[in-house]
Each structure stands twice: as C-alpha cells, then as structure tokens.
Amino acid sequence: MENTAFIALGSNVGNRYVNITRAIKLLTSDSETGLVTFSSIYETDPVGYEDQDLFLNMVIEVNTDLDAHELLARCLKIELNLGRKREIKWGPRTVDLDILTFNQENIETEKLIVPHPRMLERAFVLVPLLELNPNLSWMEKPLEAALAELPDKEGVRIWKQKSGEDVFEPIGS
C-alpha cells in the first residue's frame, strides 16, 4: 500500500468503545486499507461545546491504496453508518474520524485540509499521536512543543492502555 495516514477517532454517544472499534474494523475491512498500529484509548473532556458526555479518543496509523479524498469519503461514510448526526458544532457524536496526516502532504481543498488544521490545538489528538509517532518532524512545530503549550492536557486521561499491565485486546484481531 502506497499511502500512510494517521486518523483520530472519537466517540461520546452510546457504547463509546464499541463505536470506535467498529469504525476501525469498517475502515480496514477490505484490502485497500490496513491497520498499522493504534494508540492507547484516552477518556477526554469535551472541547468547544462542553455540555456533553466525556469522549473516548485514540489515533490509528493506516496504510492505504486510497488517495486522501477517497479516504475522507470512506471515513464520512463510516460515520454515517454508525449513526453520526451533525447537529451541534463540536457536539455529541457516535463516532468521529479525522484524517490528521496523509503521507507528508499538505492538502487544502474545499472538503479536506491536511495536516488537520486544529490538531496542534487539541491535547486529545496530540497525546495519542505522540504515543504513536513523536517524531513527526515536518509539522510546523514539534508535537511535544505544541502539547506543552496547551492548557487542557489534564482533560486527557488514559482509559485503556495499549501495553503494560492494563493490556487490551489488539483492535482488528
């Protein structure tokens, strides 16, 4: 597979864990996209619209034969299939899939901006992304420096650790 992408997943409606694991399985259910690795799962405070339940968030790395716009279309279709409703900006959602990076490309179209335009402002994205790849060096600033500047780091707490004593079953197995 020729392309590599990091994708952030989040859920705060229904069974949050089932929602994100189902999204990963749907995303990687054919030969066009394969799961490379995944972060631990974090429980996070809502950002933006705060009058809602806590989120589960994580980041995955995938390899794919899809181009960035095809991958976006697949992510949006999965969100719809899993019941995502876009009623309140930054509001509750069964599942959210955001393409953070696609190869080392800078993409800016009407439907897609990569790297994700707000990823360096969100601890719930940076913490799991740093866990997977702390050396994304082509970004406008190092990820650790961006995270250090954020005031909401305490709103990101480990929920299921990928390795260590609280091992959970690998996603996609």
Secondary structure, 3 states (H helix, E strand, C coil): CCEEEEEEEEECCCCHHHHHHHHHHHHCCCCCEEEEEECCEEEECCCCCCCCCCEEEEEEEEEECCCHHHHHHHHHHHHHHCCCCCCCCCCCCCCEEEEEEECCCCEECCCCEECCCCHHHCHHHHHHHHHHCCCCCCCCCCHHHHHHCCCCHHHEEEEECCCCCCCCCCCCC
